[in-house]
């Protein structure tokens, strides 16, 4: 038997997610060839749906358009839309034109929703049930339409015009007498999400209540589709990645496979921004050049003060950014945390300030220099704590991503004030400088 056929047969025994991982590790030519072989076995749709959309789009572009459209028609609609969004407009339209009218309409309707909304996450593959059905009829109907259903965790009851009435547990249906009416089993106060709800809010609801699926409705409460937990996991992972990258000043578009030229283009602007903030701190140091010349110890101490303030502030920024990402931080809690971090800054500042001030006194034998270090450290730690709360809140208020820019602003504040406070207090306390 042909070696390729043996390999393909073994490959088809694996889970689609594992095949997707293999495709991602192959060269583009090898992966394209493998997708073609999978297509011939009607097994390409699921692995492509399990890949990152940008990676699967790169493979689809290499395929024959007829072949690509057939794969698209076999994919779950929500996965197919994610892939289409990564394609150039002309290829997207060509593939849609090759689909059946019903498939094209489904995907076109989904493309109209913002990708970061409930509509962008949902699959329209939901089988509604009428409350006039018996349990036996409903189960039979679901069996007939099983290929049309995105999820088999719940069933959804609608009225004659499609308004969502409630949710039906398949467990309750399986255990109920066959002749029992669905009207007796429906849960009418079921949670649903509006089609325009932000994807992050949807993810928070899943995370908070451990749902497996949620129905999506329009403004008239008509059932439009369903969101499953696997769709939400992708959102949570993407948000976590953005937050981690943002705290390091790395653009979210970059990954381990990004070329060095692409990484240069993505990172360099942020490095220039950081350079400008560093120049601001250096300007402050330059203003006190004569003071440093008289008390050389200040050149060592100012870095310690600024560094401690930056570290304390980043601790606060990390906590606040995480709270925002998980939806735990509202306006009232923001003011509470501002007070908490201010008090924490006072405590940290006093304790660390005493330590560094005492070490300075033992090093140089100058009490007033130790006192200046103590005061500068305390004030900078207080400001760092308060800024670690205030900066993310203000950035979010302005509609920007707190994780992406808070660290840069915080570092600027702690560096400029750390240097400036050290020199101003030293001039104030120490005679002759």
N, C-alpha and C positions, 0 to 999 in steps of 0.2 A: 504494500500500500504506500502511496506517495507520502513522504515525510510531512509535507505541509498539511495534508489531510489528517494525519495522526495528531499533529500539534493542534490543529483547529478543533478536532473532536475532543481533545483533552481540555482545551480552552472553554468550550461550550458547557462543560460540566461545572465551571466556576460561576460564582455569583457575579452579576453584572457590575457591581461596584469594584470587584477585583479585576475584571476585564478593563474597566475604565482606568484603573491605576496602571495596568500594563500599557494601555494606549498612551497614557501621559508620559511614560518613561521611554517610549520608542522615538526614533527620529520621525520627522513628518512624513517622509516617503513610506517608511515601514508601517506607521500607524494608518496612513491612508489605504495602503494595500490590505491591511487587516480589517479595516472598516468595510471595505468592499467585499471581502470574504464573509464577514459577519452578515452583511446585507443579503447576500445570496442565501443565507440560512435563516433569514428573517430574525436576526439576533443583534442588529446594530443599534436599534432605538434605545434600549434600556442603558447600555454602557455609555452612549453619548449623553443621555439624560443625567447620568451620574457624574459626568466630568464637569469641571469648571466650564461655564458657558464660553469664555473666551478661547479655551483650548479646543472644545468641540467645534466651535465656529471655524477655527483654523483648518480643521480636518474637512468639514463640510464644504468649504470653499474649493477644496482640491477635487471633490467628487463631481461626477457627471450630474448635471442639474436634475435630470429625471430621477436618477438614483437618490440624490439628496432630498428631493421633494417627497419621495416615497418613504424614506426614513423619517422625515419630519411628520408625516401623517400618522406614523405608528408610535410616535413619542407621546407622553402625557402632555396635554396642552400647555401647562405651566412651564414645563421643561423646554418645550418647543419655542415658546415665546422668549424665554431667557436666551436661547441660542440665537433666535432671529435678531434680537436687540444688539447682538455683537457683530452682525453682518452689515456690510455696506448697503445703503438704501436700494441700489439697483438690483443687487442679488436677493435681498429680502423680498422685493416686489416680484421678481421672476419666480422665486420658489412658491410664493403665495398663489401666483397665477396658475401654477401647475397642479395645485391641490383641487380636490372636489369643492364644489360651491359651499357645502356645509362646513367642511374642515377649514376652508379659508375664512369663512365668516366667524367661526369660533376664535381663530387666532387673531384676526383683525380686531375683533371686539376686545380681546385681552390686551392687545398692543395699545389700545386707547387709554388704558389705565397707567398711571405713573408706576414705574418699577418698584418704588419704595412705599407702596400703598397696599392695603389689603387686596384690592383688585389686581394688583400686579403679582401678588403671591398666590391667589386662589386658582383652583382648577374648576372649570364649569362642569366637570364630570360628576354630577350628583344625581341620584335617582330619588325624586320626591314621591311620597306616598300620600294617599287620601285616607282620612280618618274613617271613611265609610267601609274600608277594607277589613276583612278578618285577618287574623294572624297568619292563617294558612295561605290566603291569597297574597298577602304582602310578601311573605317569604318566597313564594313561587315567582312573584314579580321581580324580586331582587335577584333570584337565580337567573332569570331570563336576561336581566340587564347587567349582570355582574361585570361585563367588559366595559360598561359605560360608567362605572363607579370608581372614583378616585380612592375612596375609603370604605371599608366595611366595618368600621367601629360603631357608627351610629347610622340611623335612618332619620329622615326629616319629613315631617308632616306639613302639607300645604293645603290651602283651600282651593276652590275651583279656578281662581285667577292667579295662583302662584304665591300668595302671601304666606310667609313662614308662620306656622301655628305652634310648633314645638318639635322636640327631639324624641326619638324612640331608641331605647337601648336594645341592641340586637340580642343581648343576653336575656332581657325580659321577654322578648318575642320568642326566643328559642324555648324558654321554660313555660310559656303560657299555653293554655289549651288552644288547639288549632282553630276552633270556632270563635274564640274570643275576639271582640272588636278592638281595633287600634285606639279607639276613643278612650278606652279604659286604661291604656298603657302610656299615653303621650305625656311628656313632661312639658307643660306649657310655659314655664318661666325660664326656658333654656336661654343660655347666653349666646348672642350672635354679635358679629362685628360689622360696622358699616363699611361699605366698599371703599370709601375714601380715608379710612383710618390709616395713620402712619404705620409702616411695617414694624418699627420699634415698639410702638404701643401694643400691637398685636402680639409681638414676642413676649412682652411683659405679662400679658394676660395668660398666655400658655405657661410661662414660667411660674406664675403665681398660683394658678389653679391646677396645674398638671393635666391639662386637656390633651387628648389625642387628636382631636379635630374640632373645628368651629365653623358654623355656617356663616356665609357672607351675604348681606342683604343690601338693597338700595334704600333710598329715602322713603319709599313706600312700603318697606319691609318685605319686598319680593325676594325670594331666594335666588341668588345668582350663582353661587358656587360654594366650595368648601376649601378651607385651609387645613393642612395636616401638619403634624409636629415636625416632620422631616423638612418641610419648607421653612419652618421657623428656626430650626437648628442652623440653617444656612445664614439666616439674618443675625442670630446671636453670634455666630463665629465671625461674620464680617464686621460687626460692631466691635467685638473684642479686638480684632486685628487692627481696626482703625484707631482704637484707643491706645493700644500698645505702640503702634507706629507713631501716633501723634505725640505721645510723651517723649519719644526719642527724636522727633522732628523728621521722621521718615514718611514720605508720601504713601498713601494707602495703595496706589497703583503698582508699587514695586513688590517683587517677590524674589524667591531664591533663583528663579530662572531668568530674571531680568539681565540683559547684557550690561556690560560696564558703561557703554555709551548711553543707554537709556537711564541707568542709575545716575550717571553724571547729570543728565538733563533734569531729572526729577529732584535730586538732592541739592544741586548747586544753588538754586534760588534761596533755599532755607539756610544754607551755610552763609550766604551773603547777608541775609537778615540777621543771623547770629553775629556776623562780623560787625555790623552796624551797632548792635547792642554792646559788643565788646569795646568798640571805639568810644561809645558814650561813657563806659566805665573808665576807660583809659584817659579820657578827657578830664574826668574828675581827679584822677591821680595827678595828671599834669598840672592842675591848678595848685596843688600842694607840694610841688617839687622842692621848694625851699624848705618846707617843714620836714620832708623826708630826709633832706641833707643834714638837718640838725639832729634829728632823732631817727637813726637808721633802723631801729627796731620796729618802727611803724611799718616799714616795707614788708616785714615778715608777718606782723600781727593783722594787717588789713586783709590779707588773703584768708587767714583763719576765720575772721569775723564774717566776711562775705560768703565763704564756703559753708560755714555752719548755718547761716541764714538761708542759703540756697537749698541745702539738704532738708532743713526743717520745712521750708515752703513746699518742696516737691513731695514730701510725705503728705502734706495737707491736700495739694492739688490732686494727687493720686486717689486719695479717699473721696474727694468731692467729685472727680471725674467718673469714678466707678459708681457712685451714688446716682449721678445723672444718667449714666448708661443703663442702670437697672430701674430707673424711674422711682427711686427712693427719695428724691430731693425736690420738695416744693418750696414756695417762697417763704413760708413760715419756718420750715426747717433750715432754710438758708440763713436766716437771721440767728436762729439758735446755734447753728454751727459756727457762725462768725463770732459769737460771744464765747463759745467753747474754745475755739482755736486761739482767740486773743488771750484767754486765761492760760491756755496751755503754753502760748508763747512767753507769757510773763514767767511762768514756772520754769520752763526750759531755759529761758534767758538768764534768770537769776542763778540757777544751779550751774549751768555751763559757764556763765559769766564769772561767777565766783572762782570756779576751777581755773579758767584761763587767766583771770586777774591775779590770782595767787601765784600761778606759775610764772607770770610776767614779773611780779614783785621779787620772787626768789631768783629769777634769771638776772634782772637788772638792778635790783635793790632800790627801785624807785616806787614809792607807795602811790603817788599821783598817777604814774603811768599805768600801774595795775588797776587803779580806780577808773581811769579813762577806758581801758579795755573792757572792764566789767560793764560800764554804762553803755558803751557802743554795742557790745554783744547782746545785752538785754533788750535794748531798743530795736535792734535789727531782727532779733528773734520774734518780738511782738509783731513787728511790721510784716515779717515773712509769713507768720501764721495767719494774720488777717488777710494779707494779699492772696494767700493760697485758697481762701474761700471767695474773696471778692472778685478776683480776676476771672475764674471760670464762670461765675454767675453773670458778670457783665458781658463776657464773650458770648455766652448763650443767649442773653437778652438781645444782642446785636445780630443774632441769627447765624453765628459762626460755630465751628466745632471747637469746644473747649479743649479737647485733648490735643488738638493740632497746634494751637498758638499759646496756650496758657503757660507752658514751660518757658518759652522765649521771653514773654513779658515778665514772668516771675524772676527769672535769672537777671534781667535788666534791673529790676527794682532792688533785689538783694545785693547785687554787685555795686550799683551806684550808691545806694544808701550805706552799704557796709563800708565802702571806702570813705565816703563823705563824712559819715558819722564819726569814724575813727579819727579823722584829721580835725574836724571841728571841735570835738570834745577834748582832744589832746591840746589844741591851741588854747582852749578855754581854761584847762586845768594846769597845764605845764608852763612855768614861767620861762621867758626868754626864747620862745619859738613862735 
